[in-house]
């Protein structure tokens, strides 16, 4: 069923208060989500190569437990490595043939670390424990049933929205800039574990930014605060001149306190707090559009690592944002749109129990003017669901 209805009230930008969070590449939760998703993509491609189709798997139960390090100004050492626990279910054997699931999982996890974390040697600083088991007969059987479109393996709800607000764009883009290769070339002393919390109060945006400095680059407390001041000024320059805000205030490493030595600065040895302070878990990071926006409706599913052809917890979460964007960009007169998708277990994924668009219209526009075109966009997206799932299998959409 497809339903298009008018959304009453104000848009996000018209509310006085808006709160937006982004966890960056080196945050333990982001690392868990990204690594488990990379393993799912790698397994999907192996299944396709060997058997012509994606087989049952869900690599969405992951935990990165913190290690232990010793840090000093000028360097330090790893005393105990981090541990990555990789779960939940995967197809391990087909017709007597063993699939190298454990090897694929470990190799993919280490390759992700090498590609994204400059100071982590995954062979020395990371232990991997793989706890993947075969799935239940009924859920595994979904993948052998006839039909062009797989049946949903869960009853699940998802929500997406568009467009991003100015505050959401600032939080998302700032983290991406700070973790860009260009910024790291200029400031190699900055770690990848970045967390940005944005508070918009009227036209003023307050940004609280956590980003460690790498111990090997910092010779003393004085050096730390000098580097910190330079980086803060560069952030302020990045954010200058945005017409949507009367002012943007940056609070960088706000726990720091001069005169307390190592206890008063945010240093990291490896670039992530998972080295000694904070563990990570799948589903605790960003939503699939890269943000945790408190003012928006949030889905409860962890999309990362779920199989891309029948698990609606992944398919519908990403598709809801895609459809919302298509509606907004292709239909005039819409200020904001929210898309809600609900599956019913056992029903083909191209036939949701409910597909709803809630549209906030520009003044003078009526729902009858946009409903038919909105329904057509839904129908088109679901008619192309197999191609979309193939793209998910190839990792063409971010989940965090």
VEXDREN-195585 format. One line per 2 residues: their letters; for each residue x, y, z of N, C-alpha, C. Coordinates in steps of 0.05 Angstrom, whole numbers, m for minus. Example, Ala and Ser with C-alpha at 12.3 -4.5 7.8 and 13.67 -1.06 7.14 Angstrom:
// residues 2
AS> 264/m114/156/246/m90/156/264/m66/156; 257/m45/142/273/m21/143/258/1/157
This chain:
// residues 400
XX> 17/m24/0/0/0/0/18/25/0; 11/44/m16/24/70/m18/6/92/m8
XX> 15/108/10/m2/130/21/15/155/21; 3/177/11/16/203/11/m2/221/28
XX> 10/234/48/m6/251/65/9/277/72; m6/297/79/6/323/86/17/322/114
XX> 41/333/118/54/335/144/48/363/155; 36/364/178/28/389/190/51/400/208
XX> 52/425/212/71/437/231/94/450/217; 116/454/231/140/468/222/160/449/211
XX> 177/459/193/200/444/185/221/444/207; 241/427/205/262/427/225/276/454/228
XX> 281/467/206/295/493/207/278/515/220; 252/511/221/234/532/233/232/528/263
XX> 240/506/274/241/503/303/265/518/314; 262/527/338/284/543/350/308/526/356
XX> 304/502/366/326/485/375/329/461/357; 353/455/349/359/431/333/386/419/343
XX> 386/393/346/410/379/356/418/358/336; 444/358/328/454/340/308/481/329/316
XX> 486/303/313/511/291/320/522/275/296; 549/274/295/563/258/275/587/245/289
XX> 589/219/286/612/204/295/630/198/271; 655/205/273/674/204/251/687/177/247
XX> 703/175/226/715/150/217/728/134/239; 742/147/257/757/133/278/742/128/303
XX> 717/137/304/701/131/328/695/101/329; 697/89/353/694/59/354/667/49/343
XX> 646/64/347/620/56/335/621/57/305; 632/78/294/634/81/265/652/58/254
XX> 674/52/268/691/31/259/677/4/258; 661/m2/278/646/m27/279/626/m28/255
XX> 611/m7/251/591/m6/229/605/m10/202; 626/5/198/639/4/172/653/m22/166
XX> 666/m34/186/679/m59/182/660/m82/177; 638/m83/193/618/m104/189/605/m101/162
XX> 600/m77/153/589/m73/126/608/m82/105; 634/m75/108/654/m84/89/655/m114/87
XX> 652/m128/110/653/m157/110/628/m168/95; 605/m156/100/581/m164/85/585/m161/55
XX> 596/m139/47/601/m134/18/620/m155/7; 642/m160/22/662/m179/12/650/m207/10
XX> 633/m215/30/620/m241/29/600/m243/6; 585/m221/2/566/m221/m19/579/m225/m46
XX> 602/m212/m50/616/m214/m75/628/m242/m79; 637/m255/m57/647/m282/m58/624/m302/m65
XX> 601/m298/m52/579/m315/m58/570/m313/m87; 570/m288/m97/562/m284/m125/582/m297/m144
XX> 608/m294/m139/629/m306/m156/626/m336/m157; 622/m348/m133/622/m377/m132/595/m390/m138
XX> 573/m376/m132/547/m389/m134/527/m373/m150; 535/m349/m159/517/m333/m176/496/m318/m161
XX> 497/m318/m135/476/m304/m119/487/m298/m91; 475/m279/m78/481/m273/m50/467/m294/m32
XX> 483/m307/m15/472/m327/3/466/m314/30; 453/m330/47/445/m320/73/469/m312/90
XX> 468/m288/101/487/m279/121/477/m253/134; 485/m248/158/480/m223/172/504/m218/190
XX> 521/m199/182/545/m193/198/540/m168/214; 519/m168/229/510/m143/242/511/m144/273
XX> 526/m163/283/531/m164/312/561/m162/316; 570/m138/319/599/m133/321/605/m117/346
XX> 628/m122/358/637/m108/382/667/m103/380; 675/m79/383/703/m72/384/710/m64/413
XX> 725/m82/427/731/m77/455/758/m62/457; 758/m43/475/781/m25/478/806/m41/487
XX> 829/m32/477/854/m44/486/866/m28/509; 892/m28/511/906/m13/532/932/m2/521
XX> 937/23/525/962/36/516/974/53/538; 999/59/533/1014/78/550/1021/102/533
XX> 1012/126/541/1017/150/525/1034/170/540; 1051/182/525/1067/204/536/1070/225/514
XX> 1079/249/522/1085/269/502/1109/258/486; 1105/256/460/1126/246/442/1122/217/434
XX> 1102/203/446/1098/175/437/1085/158/458; 1091/132/457/1079/113/476/1080/85/464
XX> 1066/66/476/1066/39/467/1039/25/472; 1033/6/456/1009/m10/459/1015/m33/479
XX> 1000/m34/500/1003/m54/521/985/m78/516; 962/m73/505/942/m94/499/926/m86/475
XX> 925/m104/455/911/m96/430/881/m94/434; 868/m80/416/839/m80/414/830/m107/404
XX> 805/m114/410/794/m139/400/768/m134/385; 766/m144/361/742/m142/345/728/m169/344
XX> 703/m169/354/687/m193/354/667/m191/330; 668/m210/312/653/m210/287/631/m231/288
XX> 605/m223/290/583/m242/289/563/m232/269; 546/m249/260/527/m265/274/522/m291/259
XX> 513/m289/233/507/m312/217/518/m310/189; 526/m333/178/536/m334/150/533/m362/139
XX> 531/m364/113/531/m391/100/560/m400/97; 566/m422/111/593/m432/113/599/m455/93
XX> 578/m470/85/581/m493/67/558/m493/48; 564/m500/23/543/m504/3/550/m529/m13
XX> 531/m548/m12/535/m573/m28/562/m586/m23; 571/m586/2/596/m598/9/620/m580/5
XX> 616/m557/m6/639/m538/m11/641/m519/13; 665/m516/23/670/m498/45/676/m470/34
XX> 663/m450/46/668/m422/39/686/m410/60; 708/m397/52/727/m386/71/717/m361/85
XX> 695/m364/100/682/m341/113/700/m328/133; 713/m344/150/730/m333/171/753/m317/159
XX> 766/m329/139/789/m315/126/780/m289/113; 757/m290/99/746/m265/87/740/m244/107
XX> 728/m252/129/721/m233/150/745/m220/162; 765/m235/169/789/m224/182/805/m207/162
XX> 809/m217/138/824/m202/118/810/m175/112; 784/m175/110/769/m151/104/771/m131/127
XX> 769/m141/151/771/m123/174/799/m110/175; 820/m125/171/847/m114/171/851/m95/148
XX> 840/m101/125/843/m83/102/829/m56/107; 806/m57/120/792/m32/126/809/m15/145
XX> 821/m28/165/838/m13/184/862/m1/168; 874/m16/151/897/m5/136/889/19/119
XX> 865/18/108/857/39/89/847/64/103; 839/62/129/826/85/141/840/96/167
XX> 857/79/179/869/87/205/900/87/201; 911/110/200/940/113/193/959/101/214
XX> 951/100/239/970/92/259/965/65/272; 945/51/261/939/24/271/951/3/252
XX> 968/m14/263/978/m37/249/959/m61/257; 941/m69/239/922/m89/247/934/m116/255
XX> 958/m122/246/971/m147/253/982/m146/281; 987/m122/292/998/m120/319/979/m108/339
XX> 961/m90/330/945/m75/348/916/m84/349; 909/m105/334/881/m114/333/880/m145/333
XX> 863/m155/351/857/m184/351/828/m187/339; 824/m207/323/798/m213/312/787/m239/322
XX> 763/m239/331/750/m264/339/724/m267/322; 723/m288/306/700/m292/289/681/m312/301
XX> 656/m303/305/636/m320/318/612/m321/299; 616/m329/274/595/m332/254/586/m361/253
XX> 560/m365/254/548/m392/253/528/m393/231; 521/m418/222/499/m420/202/473/m409/212
XX> 456/m399/194/430/m388/201/409/m410/206; 386/m402/216/364/m421/219/354/m432/192
XX> 342/m455/192/333/m467/167/313/m450/152; 294/m438/167/273/m422/154/284/m397/141
XX> 302/m383/156/314/m358/144/333/m365/121; 347/m387/124/365/m395/102/349/m404/77
XX> 326/m415/82/309/m425/60/299/m403/42; 297/m379/53/288/m356/37/305/m353/12
XX> 330/m360/14/349/m355/m8/347/m377/m30; 331/m398/m25/328/m419/m45/300/m420/m56
XX> 282/m402/m46/254/m402/m56/253/m390/m84; 234/m399/m101/232/m388/m128/221/m360/m127
XX> 226/m345/m148/217/m317/m150/239/m299/m156; 233/m277/m170/253/m258/m178/262/m240/m156
XX> 244/m236/m136/250/m219/m114/249/m235/m88; 269/m231/m71/270/m246/m46/248/m237/m26
XX> 240/m255/m9/221/m249/12/235/m234/35; 221/m216/47/232/m202/70/237/m222/93
XX> 261/m220/105/267/m239/127/259/m228/154; 245/m205/155/238/m194/181/214/m175/177
XX> 199/m170/198/180/m148/198/193/m124/210; 198/m104/194/215/m82/202/205/m55/191
XX> 209/m34/206/201/m7/198/226/10/194; 225/28/174/247/45/168/236/73/161
XX> 253/93/165/245/120/159/269/135/146; 263/152/126/283/169/114/271/197/110
XX> 288/216/105/279/243/102/298/259/84; 287/281/74/303/300/57/288/326/55
XX> 302/349/53/331/352/51/344/354/79; 370/354/79/385/359/104/382/389/110
XX> 381/395/136/380/423/145/408/435/143; 410/461/144/437/474/144/454/464/167
XX> 442/459/191/458/450/214/468/421/208; 452/404/197/460/377/190/483/377/170
XX> 481/394/150/502/396/130/528/405/142; 527/424/160/552/434/173/565/412/189
XX> 550/398/205/561/376/222/573/354/205; 558/346/184/567/325/166/592/333/151
XX> 592/357/140/614/365/123/639/372/139; 636/382/163/659/389/180/675/363/187
XX> 661/342/195/676/317/201/690/307/176; 676/308/154/689/298/129/713/315/122
XX> 712/341/126/735/357/121/758/351/140; 752/348/165/773/343/185/786/315/181
XX> 771/296/170/782/270/164/790/266/135; 791/288/120/799/286/92/829/283/90
XX> 838/271/68/867/268/63/881/295/62; 867/315/51/879/342/49/885/353/77
XX> 865/351/95/869/362/122/890/346/137; 891/319/133/910/303/148/939/308/138
XX> 941/316/112/968/323/102/978/348/116; 960/367/121/968/392/134/971/388/164
XX> 953/372/176/954/367/205/955/337/210; 977/324/205/979/295/210/977/288/240
XX> 979/308/256/978/304/285/949/300/295; 929/303/278/901/299/286/892/270/282
XX> 878/259/302/868/232/299/842/230/284; 835/206/277/811/201/261/786/199/279
XX> 789/196/305/766/193/322/754/220/328; 736/228/311/724/255/313/694/252/320
XX> 685/267/339/656/268/345/648/298/346; 627/304/331/617/331/330/588/331/339
XX> 582/348/359/554/353/368/547/381/361; 526/384/346/517/411/339/491/418/353
XX> 490/442/363/465/453/375/459/479/361; 437/480/347/427/505/335/406/516/353
XX> 411/541/362/392/555/379/385/581/363; 362/580/350/355/602/332/375/602/308
XX> 389/624/305/408/627/283/437/623/292; 441/614/316/468/610/327/473/580/328
XX> 496/572/318/504/543/318/527/539/337; 524/522/357/545/515/375/555/487/368
XX> 581/485/362/593/459/355/613/451/376; 608/427/388/627/415/406/642/393/391
XX> 668/397/388/684/379/371/705/365/388; 705/338/387/726/322/400/743/310/378
XX> 769/316/379/788/304/360/816/303/373; 826/279/378/851/278/393/875/286/376
XX> 897/293/389/922/297/376/939/272/381; 955/265/361/971/241/362/996/246/379
XX> 1000/229/399/1021/233/419/1049/236/406; 1055/221/385/1081/222/374/1088/249/361
XX> 1068/265/356/1072/292/343/1073/314/364; 1066/308/389/1064/329/409/1086/326/430
XX> 1103/346/433/1126/344/450/1122/352/479; 1101/367/484/1096/378/511/1068/388/513
XX> 1060/395/537/1034/408/541/1032/434/526; 1054/450/527/1054/475/513/1050/471/483
XX> 1064/451/472/1062/445/444/1033/437/437; 1021/421/455/993/412/450/974/436/447
XX> 976/455/466/957/477/465/963/496/442; 987/498/434/994/515/410/982/502/385
XX> 985/476/382/974/462/359/943/464/360; 932/460/383/903/461/386/892/488/377
XX> 905/510/385/896/536/378/896/540/347; 917/531/334/919/533/305/896/517/292
XX> 891/493/301/870/476/290/842/489/294; 838/500/318/812/512/323/807/536/304
XX> 828/552/300/825/575/282/819/566/253; 831/543/245/826/533/218/797/523/216
XX> 787/511/237/759/502/237/740/526/234; 746/547/249/730/571/248/730/584/220
XX> 754/583/207/755/593/179/739/576/160; 739/549/164/723/532/148/693/539/149
XX> 685/548/173/656/552/178/648/581/175; 666/598/167/660/627/164/643/633/140
XX> 626/653/143/611/663/119/587/647/111; 577/629/128/553/614/121/529/632/127
XX> 513/638/106/492/658/110/468/648/127; 466/622/132/443/612/147/446/617/177
XX> 470/625/186/475/628/214/486/656/220; 477/667/242/488/693/252/515/689/265
XX> 519/665/276/544/659/288/548/629/292; 573/620/289/580/592/294/603/592/314
XX> 599/579/336/620/578/357/630/549/359; 656/546/359/669/520/360/682/516/388
XX> 675/494/401/686/486/426/702/461/421; 728/463/421/745/441/412/759/428/436
XX> 756/402/439/768/387/461/763/401/488; 737/403/494/728/420/516/736/410/544
XX> 745/386/546/753/375/572/782/383/579; 797/394/560/824/402/565/827/422/587
XX> 849/421/602/854/441/623/885/444/626; 893/468/622/922/474/624/932/468/652
XX> 958/460/654/970/456/680/967/428/691; 952/411/678/947/384/688/963/363/673
XX> 981/371/656/998/352/641/982/333/624; 988/307/625/974/288/609/945/285/616
XX> 939/292/641/911/290/650/893/312/640; 905/332/627/889/355/618/889/359/588
XX> 897/338/573/898/340/544/886/315/532; 876/317/507/865/294/493/885/284/473
XX> 902/265/482/922/252/466/913/224/458; 922/215/435/917/188/426/943/177/414
XX> 947/151/418/970/138/406/964/128/377; 939/118/373/932/105/348/910/120/332
XX> 900/141/344/880/157/330/851/151/337; 846/131/354/820/124/362/818/118/392
XX> 796/126/404/792/121/433/789/91/439; 786/74/418/784/45/422/811/34/431
XX> 832/50/430/858/41/439/859/36/469; 842/51/484/844/47/513/820/58/528
XX> 801/72/515/781/87/531/752/79/524; 746/71/500/719/68/492/716/45/473
XX> 696/28/478/690/6/460/669/15/439; 666/m1/418/647/6/397/628/m18/392
XX> 604/m11/381/585/m32/376/568/m25/351; 561/m45/336/545/m40/312/518/m29/321
XX> 509/m8/307/482/3/311/482/27/330; 504/33/343/505/56/361/517/81/348
XX> 523/79/323/535/102/309/514/118/293; 523/129/271/506/146/254/484/129/241
XX> 462/143/234/442/130/217/454/128/189; 439/116/170/450/110/144/457/135/128
XX> 446/158/135/453/183/122/476/197/135; 489/184/154/514/195/166/510/213/190
XX> 485/214/200/479/233/222/462/220/243; 463/231/267/445/225/288/430/251/295
XX> 407/255/282/392/280/285/369/276/304; 372/289/327/352/284/349/325/294/342
XX> 323/314/326/297/326/318/282/309/298; 295/291/285/283/275/264/274/248/275
XX> 255/235/261/248/207/269/272/189/262; 278/171/280/301/153/276/291/124/275
XX> 301/109/256/296/80/255/312/66/276; 303/43/285/317/28/306/335/6/295
XX> 334/0/270/350/m21/258/379/m13/254; 398/m31/259/426/m27/252/429/m38/223
XX> 433/m21/204/435/m30/176/461/m44/170; 482/m35/183/509/m45/176/511/m75/179
XX> 522/m88/158/528/m116/159/505/m135/152; 480/m124/151/458/m141/144/459/m149/114
XX> 448/m172/107/450/m180/79/433/m161/62; 442/m157/37/432/m135/21/409/m143/3
XX> 399/m168/4/379/m176/m15/352/m185/m2; 353/m190/24/327/m197/37/324/m184/64
XX> 345/m172/75/341/m160/102/332/m132/99; 306/m128/105/294/m102/101/306/m81/121
XX> 318/m91/143/331/m73/161/353/m57/148; 365/m68/127/384/m52/111/370/m40/87
XX> 356/m56/71/345/m47/46/327/m23/50; 308/m26/68/288/m4/71/299/21/84
XX> 319/17/102/331/41/115/344/59/94; 360/46/77/374/62/57/355/72/35
XX> 336/54/27/317/61/6/299/84/15; 291/85/41/274/107/50/286/134/46
XX> 312/136/52/326/162/47/329/168/17; 334/147/1/336/151/m28/309/160/m40
XX> 287/148/m32/261/156/m42/254/185/m33; 260/191/m8/255/218/2/270/239/m15
XX> 294/233/m22/310/252/m39/298/254/m67; 290/231/m78/278/231/m105/252/248/m105
XX> 236/245/m85/211/260/m83/217/290/m82; 235/297/m63/241/326/m59/253/338/m84
XX> 271/324/m98/285/336/m120/269/336/m146; 248/320/m147/233/318/m172/205/329/m172
XX> 196/338/m148/170/350/m146/172/378/m134; 162/397/m147/163/425/m137/142/429/m115
XX> 149/448/m98/130/456/m77/132/441/m51; 152/424/m48/156/409/m23/179/421/m7
XX> 173/428/18/194/438/36/210/416/49; 196/394/56/209/373/71/192/348/66
XX> 205/324/65/191/300/61/202/278/79; 185/262/90/192/238/106/180/214/93
XX> 195/193/91/186/168/79/187/146/100; 165/132/104/163/110/123/157/84/107
XX> 173/64/112/170/38/99/167/16/120; 148/m2/115/143/m24/134/141/m50/118
XX> 157/m69/126/156/m96/113/139/m115/130; 132/m137/117/120/m159/132/136/m184/125
XX> 146/m198/144/163/m221/140/149/m241/121; 165/m251/101/155/m270/82/143/m258/57
XX> 138/m231/57/128/m217/34/151/m207/17; 150/m208/m9/172/m198/m26/180/m170/m18
XX> 206/m164/m20/215/m138/m11/206/m115/m28; 196/m121/m53/185/m100/m70/155/m95/m65
XX> 144/m108/m44/116/m104/m37/113/m98/m7; 120/m74/1/119/m67/29/90/m67/39
XX> 87/m74/65/60/m72/77/50/m43/76; 68/m24/80/61/4/78/85/20/68
XX> 79/38/49/99/58/40/86/85/42; 95/102/59/82/127/64/102/150/60
XX> 92/171/47/106/196/45/91/218/60; 104/230/79/92/253/93/106/278/83
XX> 91/295/70/103/318/56/94/344/69; 114/361/75/109/388/85/110/406/61
XX> 87/418/54/85/433/29/90/463/32; 99/475/11/102/504/10/74/516/11
XX> 73/541/21/47/555/24/33/556/m4; 8/550/m4/m8/551/m29/m9/525/m44
XX> 7/505/m37/7/480/m51/m12/460/m36; m25/442/m52/m43/422/m40/m32/394/m45
XX> m41/375/m28/m31/348/m30/m38/335/m56; m61/343/m68/m69/331/m94/m50/338/m116
XX> m34/360/m113/m16/368/m134/10/351/m134; 15/338/m112/40/323/m110/36/293/m106
XX> 12/284/m99/7/256/m91/13/237/m114; 2/242/m138/5/223/m160/34/219/m168
XX> 49/241/m170/77/240/m177/93/225/m155; 86/230/m130/99/216/m108/94/186/m110
XX> 70/178/m115/64/150/m118/79/137/m141; 83/152/m163/98/142/m185/127/137/m178
XX> 138/155/m161/166/151/m153/168/126/m135; 150/122/m117/150/97/m101/149/73/m120
XX> 131/73/m139/127/50/m156/153/44/m173; 165/66/m182/190/63/m198/212/51/m180
XX> 215/61/m156/237/51/m139/233/22/m132; 208/14/m126/204/m14/m119/205/m32/m144
XX> 199/m22/m167/202/m38/m191/231/m44/m198; 249/m27/m188/277/m30/m193/292/m41/m168
XX> 278/m54/m150/290/m63/m125/313/m82/m129; 311/m99/m149/333/m119/m153/359/m104/m160
XX> 358/m84/m177/382/m69/m184/392/m54/m160; 374/m43/m143/382/m30/m119/397/m49/m100
XX> 386/m73/m97/399/m93/m79/426/m101/m90; 429/m103/m116/455/m109/m128/475/m87/m121
XX> 466/m62/m122/484/m40/m114/491/m41/m85; 472/m49/m68/478/m53/m39/499/m76/m36
XX> 497/m97/m52/515/m119/m50/543/m111/m58; 545/m91/m75/572/m81/m84/583/m59/m67
XX> 567/m51/m46/577/m30/m27/575/m2/m38; 555/3/m56/553/29/m69/539/50/m52
XX> 528/42/m29/514/60/m11/528/59/17; 532/82/28/543/83/55/522/76/75
XX> 529/64/97/510/58/118/516/74/144; 536/91/143/543/107/167/557/133/160
